């Protein structure tokens, strides 16, 4: 027992002696002028340490300092580049001899960083880095061991509070503010879970962000793996450019970083963007010059209408159109920053009242080229399948696509998408195309496409062609007061055609519509830039108009009647050429009279 007592007494005596030496004989403030002079010599900046450095002895030996500032170059917007209110670092000394690090506490409070950038290229970093410093750093790096080996690392706690970074850009005259209100790490040891939490905010010219997170941190004993478990993050974003000026983004995730393989595995257990929810996973290999990412995401129902402005005034519409005329090509250089393989599924999407279901997409992004290998969805009792490519390697992007629609009900689709009830029936449609430029007006002008369409068992709304023919027949009979009555709708059994699209003009050379009553055929154009329609068609009666007002073999049977469609896509105008109809009917009657006269002559000649 006496040995233990004497041992404890020796340790206490040694500790007291060390404390006396540090406080009485070794004064850290003696080094302040040397530190200040060294910073001035290397950077030309003024370093001020206004508060005396002091020792701490419980629970471990450490040092406390504060009221530190480092100036910006003279004449900058902010005179101070870095300022710190207080730093406390306490480390157990004896464990260091065994490569064991015991940090009782590490606190940093009131760190402020002001980074100014000017039009002429000057910045707050001027003078802080030089070729000489870089060469010295390289020499140190060459001498440093490849791997740091620690027998033990224990941290009683880390607290970083009231940290702020201010970015000033002279060119824009704007200041961006990033604030780490607090970052706390609980009791930490290698291979053990430690509580981690933070609160962060950012204020930018157009967006304000508040983010909070909490989870558990684990660092493996060999320092080769870092894990974040049950990491929950809540974000609030506000700004004029944000849908409805406010958005919440919450996520719960598991993250593992393997520093040896240079790989990050992220399991996204839940992502919520307002009412939109999703889950997924990411596998990121960051060792190469361009990171490689393999990802899968599964979204539930997405209602984009909730993210769009509720209404738009005429003034806002005009402003939007004016903005569109000044659009520039989007910068797609970011497509070269990562190689990505993504599998995406979405339960349903609603946008502008248009509803689609069961989206599946497989895309690959590599070296600036985005390939949509497969895209499929269900819409209005039919299906959509498509593939596409976007090449963003040039300043003006180019693209191509191949799409097919099968079995889609046209009327509810047009009603929901554009509030247009122009056409009904079951549609099949395919189109292939290519173009360049992603500016909306240029897309219309540059898009080159071709395809075919067919609509079966449908109706054309806004016109009743049999009724128009019936009115024309009445006028032929002398009733000049005949007027159209009844629903403006023409039923048909099939509507088919092919088309091409070039320079904003949709050309349809072989439109054909068939029904038990009439036939309609011809060709026309639709200008997708001006929305103008110009169709020249002919129609003829092939059956009785009974059921739509007829009661006998029609006098117009077999007569081809010119029919025109003009106006715009939203307000089409249908017109029957009655003058040509009279000419055609007159010719028909003349031909009948000639045939009758010929028959009578033949009969008379046959009587001799």
WOTA-V749451 format. One record per residue. RES is the residue in three letters. PSI is psi in whole degrees, -180 to 180 (999 if undefined). D_CENTER is the distance of its C-alpha to the mean C-alpha in Angstrom with 2 decimals. Layout:
res->[RES RES]
psi->[PSI PSI]
d_center->[D_CENTER D_CENTER]
This chain:
res->[UNK UNK UNK UNK UNK UNK UNK UNK UNK UNK UNK UNK UNK UNK UNK UNK UNK UNK UNK UNK UNK UNK UNK UNK UNK UNK UNK UNK UNK UNK UNK UNK UNK UNK UNK UNK UNK UNK UNK UNK UNK UNK UNK UNK UNK UNK UNK UNK UNK UNK UNK UNK UNK UNK UNK UNK UNK UNK UNK UNK UNK UNK UNK UNK UNK UNK UNK UNK UNK UNK UNK UNK UNK UNK UNK UNK UNK UNK UNK UNK UNK UNK UNK UNK UNK UNK UNK UNK UNK UNK UNK UNK UNK UNK UNK UNK UNK UNK UNK UNK UNK UNK UNK UNK UNK UNK UNK UNK UNK UNK UNK UNK UNK UNK UNK UNK UNK UNK UNK UNK UNK UNK UNK UNK UNK UNK UNK UNK UNK UNK UNK UNK UNK UNK UNK UNK UNK UNK UNK UNK UNK UNK UNK UNK UNK UNK UNK UNK UNK UNK UNK UNK UNK UNK UNK UNK UNK UNK UNK UNK UNK UNK UNK UNK UNK UNK UNK UNK UNK UNK UNK UNK UNK UNK UNK UNK UNK UNK UNK UNK UNK UNK UNK UNK UNK UNK UNK UNK UNK UNK UNK UNK UNK UNK UNK UNK UNK UNK UNK UNK UNK UNK UNK UNK UNK UNK UNK UNK UNK UNK UNK UNK UNK UNK UNK UNK UNK UNK UNK UNK UNK UNK UNK UNK UNK UNK UNK UNK UNK UNK UNK UNK UNK UNK UNK UNK UNK UNK UNK UNK UNK UNK UNK UNK UNK UNK UNK UNK UNK UNK UNK UNK UNK UNK UNK UNK UNK UNK UNK UNK UNK UNK UNK UNK UNK UNK UNK UNK UNK UNK UNK UNK UNK UNK UNK UNK UNK UNK UNK UNK UNK UNK UNK UNK UNK UNK UNK UNK UNK UNK UNK UNK UNK UNK UNK UNK UNK UNK UNK UNK UNK UNK UNK UNK UNK UNK UNK UNK UNK UNK UNK UNK UNK UNK UNK UNK UNK UNK UNK UNK UNK UNK UNK UNK UNK UNK UNK UNK UNK UNK UNK UNK UNK UNK UNK UNK UNK UNK UNK UNK UNK UNK UNK UNK UNK UNK UNK UNK UNK UNK UNK UNK UNK UNK UNK UNK UNK UNK UNK UNK UNK UNK UNK UNK UNK UNK UNK UNK UNK UNK UNK UNK UNK UNK UNK UNK UNK UNK UNK UNK UNK UNK UNK UNK UNK UNK UNK UNK UNK UNK UNK UNK UNK UNK UNK UNK UNK UNK UNK UNK UNK UNK UNK UNK UNK UNK UNK UNK UNK UNK UNK UNK UNK UNK UNK UNK UNK UNK UNK UNK UNK UNK UNK UNK UNK UNK UNK UNK UNK UNK UNK UNK UNK UNK UNK UNK UNK UNK UNK UNK UNK UNK UNK UNK UNK UNK UNK UNK UNK UNK UNK UNK UNK UNK UNK UNK UNK UNK UNK UNK UNK UNK UNK UNK UNK UNK UNK UNK UNK UNK UNK UNK UNK UNK UNK UNK UNK UNK UNK UNK UNK UNK UNK UNK UNK UNK UNK UNK UNK UNK UNK UNK UNK UNK UNK UNK UNK UNK UNK UNK UNK UNK UNK UNK UNK UNK UNK UNK UNK UNK UNK UNK UNK UNK UNK UNK UNK UNK UNK UNK UNK UNK UNK UNK UNK UNK UNK UNK UNK UNK UNK UNK UNK UNK UNK UNK UNK UNK UNK UNK UNK UNK UNK UNK UNK UNK UNK UNK UNK UNK UNK UNK UNK UNK UNK UNK UNK UNK UNK UNK UNK UNK UNK UNK UNK UNK UNK UNK UNK UNK UNK UNK UNK UNK UNK UNK UNK UNK UNK UNK UNK UNK UNK UNK UNK UNK UNK UNK UNK UNK UNK UNK UNK UNK UNK UNK UNK UNK UNK UNK UNK UNK UNK UNK UNK UNK UNK UNK]
psi->[-38 -36 -43 -42 -46 -34 -46 -41 -38 -41 -45 -41 -42 -41 -44 -40 -42 -41 -43 -39 -45 -37 -33 -46 -45 105 113 -20 -17 -22 -9 -47 -36 -40 -44 -44 -40 -42 -41 -41 -40 -31 -17 9 159 119 124 127 91 -24 139 140 139 154 150 146 -4 133 -4 167 133 -171 146 134 163 -178 58 137 146 126 157 165 153 137 3 160 -44 125 -27 131 -47 136 144 130 -43 143 132 125 122 122 136 127 -45 -41 -22 -28 -23 23 34 130 117 108 113 -44 151 111 135 124 138 37 125 129 125 113 112 141 136 161 -34 7 -11 147 171 -16 -5 128 -15 -25 141 167 -40 -46 -38 -41 -38 -42 -42 -39 -42 -42 -36 -33 -18 146 154 -35 136 126 122 135 -34 145 114 134 124 -27 150 132 119 120 151 47 135 135 124 123 118 127 113 -35 -42 -17 18 152 132 135 124 125 125 96 -40 144 119 130 125 -164 126 136 151 133 1 152 140 138 137 135 156 162 124 147 154 138 111 168 -38 -9 142 135 137 127 136 142 153 140 -161 135 136 132 126 158 -27 7 16 -7 131 130 141 119 142 47 114 125 134 126 140 124 132 147 162 -32 -2 137 126 22 2 145 142 136 114 145 152 127 163 131 132 127 120 104 -25 -47 -7 59 141 126 122 122 113 96 -38 130 128 117 99 -117 1 128 152 167 164 -170 152 138 111 123 109 7 -31 167 -36 117 147 128 130 124 155 138 138 115 148 -152 135 118 97 -19 -30 -18 -8 155 143 -35 164 121 166 -37 -41 -37 -45 -40 -40 -44 -40 -38 -41 -34 -18 12 149 160 134 147 111 16 -23 -21 -19 -6 -14 148 129 137 117 131 124 136 143 128 -47 154 131 123 127 42 2 123 129 157 158 60 135 132 138 120 153 127 121 126 39 3 124 117 119 97 -37 134 124 152 160 133 127 58 12 -169 152 130 142 159 154 162 136 121 108 23 -20 167 -37 115 153 160 163 158 161 114 152 134 133 132 29 135 116 -44 -52 -31 -49 -37 -45 -38 -41 9 42 130 51 -33 145 160 -178 122 144 135 136 147 138 144 172 163 -175 156 137 11 134 -46 -37 -33 -44 -38 -36 -14 128 126 163 157 -172 160 156 140 128 152 57 -165 146 119 153 -7 140 90 -44 -38 -40 -39 -38 -40 -41 -41 -39 -39 -34 -29 -1 -5 92 -5 9 131 154 139 166 179 138 87 135 115 148 159 -30 147 116 165 169 168 162 154 123 137 34 5 123 116 126 99 -10 47 133 126 135 143 168 -17 -43 166 142 132 161 -155 163 177 151 122 112 -10 -50 -11 8 145 142 91 135 113 169 146 152 152 128 -4 -175 142 8 138 -26 29 -10 158 7 172 124 145 -19 7 125 -6 127 123 125 138 132 144 120 -164 -145 170 -34 -26 74 151 132 135 130 129 91 -31 -46 -32 -45 -44 -44 -41 -40 -43 -41 -44 -37 -44 -38 -43 -40 -44 -39 -43 -40 -42 -42 -40 -42 -38 -44 -43 -32 -13 -11 999]
d_center->[73.44 74.90 72.76 69.56 70.70 71.51 68.14 66.23 68.46 67.74 63.98 64.18 66.53 64.22 61.27 63.40 64.65 61.12 60.10 63.21 62.55 58.97 59.85 63.26 63.45 59.85 58.05 54.37 54.70 57.01 54.01 52.07 53.73 53.13 49.42 49.13 51.09 49.05 45.75 47.39 48.74 45.53 43.05 45.21 43.61 45.50 45.03 46.64 47.49 49.13 49.72 52.25 51.05 52.56 53.06 52.08 54.10 52.76 51.21 51.02 51.97 49.35 48.83 47.51 46.56 44.72 44.46 43.19 41.69 40.71 40.73 38.36 40.03 42.39 41.06 37.48 35.77 36.17 39.55 38.48 35.85 36.32 38.27 39.02 40.97 42.08 41.90 43.83 44.08 46.65 47.34 50.20 52.19 54.29 51.45 50.11 53.20 51.98 48.39 47.47 45.32 45.94 44.01 45.38 42.75 40.33 39.37 37.53 37.46 36.49 34.75 33.47 31.93 31.73 30.02 30.75 29.58 31.48 31.17 34.01 32.28 34.16 32.48 33.64 33.75 36.48 39.53 38.03 37.49 40.02 41.22 44.07 41.90 39.61 42.68 43.99 40.75 40.80 44.40 43.63 40.77 43.16 45.73 43.42 43.49 40.60 40.18 41.05 43.24 43.87 46.30 44.80 42.30 42.76 41.11 42.49 39.35 36.89 35.92 33.82 33.79 33.03 31.12 29.40 27.77 27.85 26.15 27.84 26.82 29.65 27.70 25.47 28.02 25.45 25.84 23.27 24.80 23.88 26.30 27.16 29.45 30.65 30.28 32.92 34.02 36.91 39.80 38.56 40.25 39.18 38.42 38.28 35.61 35.10 33.40 30.49 28.88 27.12 26.09 23.84 22.76 21.17 21.86 20.05 20.74 17.83 16.80 19.07 18.39 20.92 20.63 23.41 23.95 26.91 27.87 30.43 30.73 32.82 33.94 36.11 39.66 39.09 36.02 33.99 31.66 29.75 28.39 26.64 27.68 26.59 24.22 22.92 20.52 20.04 17.82 18.17 15.97 17.47 17.11 17.21 13.57 12.68 12.88 16.65 17.14 16.92 14.92 16.23 14.59 17.29 17.66 20.74 20.93 23.50 23.20 25.76 26.15 28.82 29.96 32.40 30.02 27.19 24.92 22.62 22.39 20.06 20.61 18.11 20.61 18.61 15.27 15.34 12.83 15.45 16.65 13.98 15.47 14.90 16.82 16.71 17.99 17.33 20.08 19.72 22.51 22.46 25.93 25.16 24.17 20.74 19.60 19.35 17.07 17.80 15.67 15.73 13.85 15.44 14.14 16.78 16.75 13.65 14.83 12.24 15.40 15.92 12.86 13.97 17.06 20.25 22.00 22.06 25.37 26.83 26.67 22.94 22.54 24.77 22.96 19.63 21.54 23.24 20.05 18.78 22.10 21.47 18.08 17.92 16.32 13.01 13.89 12.79 15.31 12.83 12.72 16.35 15.96 15.50 16.66 14.78 16.03 13.95 15.46 13.39 15.21 14.62 17.82 17.00 14.58 16.06 14.77 17.49 20.02 19.07 19.36 18.47 19.32 19.25 16.20 16.68 14.75 15.92 14.20 15.63 14.48 17.69 19.01 16.31 16.42 13.79 15.88 14.95 18.37 18.37 16.60 18.73 18.89 21.74 22.13 25.30 27.72 26.41 23.93 21.21 21.04 19.20 18.50 16.84 16.60 14.78 17.00 15.71 19.01 20.51 19.92 19.33 17.12 18.69 17.69 19.62 19.36 21.83 21.45 24.06 24.61 27.70 29.66 27.37 29.18 28.62 29.96 27.76 24.69 25.69 26.78 23.58 21.27 23.45 26.51 28.60 31.49 32.55 32.76 33.42 33.95 32.39 30.27 29.70 27.59 26.46 24.94 24.34 23.06 21.88 21.16 20.01 18.12 14.72 16.39 16.78 20.59 20.86 19.02 21.77 24.46 23.62 22.59 25.45 25.70 28.42 29.00 31.19 31.18 33.65 34.04 36.91 38.92 37.24 38.07 37.46 37.24 38.63 41.69 44.72 46.12 49.21 50.02 49.75 52.09 54.42 54.61 55.32 58.05 59.61 59.77 61.39 63.96 64.70 62.63 60.83 59.59 57.40 53.99 50.92 50.57 48.41 44.71 42.74 41.49 42.39 42.20 41.82 41.89 39.64 37.50 36.56 35.63 33.79 31.73 30.40 27.91 28.54 28.21 26.67 29.65 29.58 33.06 34.60 38.12 39.33 38.40 40.81 41.30 44.10 45.73 49.27 50.19 48.67 47.04 44.50 43.43 42.50 39.68 37.34 34.33 31.26 29.64 25.89 25.98 28.97 28.70 32.43 34.25 37.41 38.93 42.57 43.75 47.05 47.93 51.08 52.71 53.39 54.51 56.00 54.11 55.60 53.06 51.41 54.70 56.82 60.09 61.68 61.10 59.28 60.98 57.71 57.58 56.58 56.04 52.84 51.43 48.88 45.72 43.00 39.46 38.31 36.32 32.53 30.06 29.87 33.66 35.49 39.27 41.67 45.15 48.15 50.44 53.74 55.77 54.88 55.57 59.10 59.70 58.53 60.65 63.62 63.33 63.16 66.25 68.02 67.34 68.67 71.77 72.32 72.02 74.40 76.90 76.72 77.43 80.39 81.82 81.54 83.31 86.10 86.45 86.56 89.46 91.90]
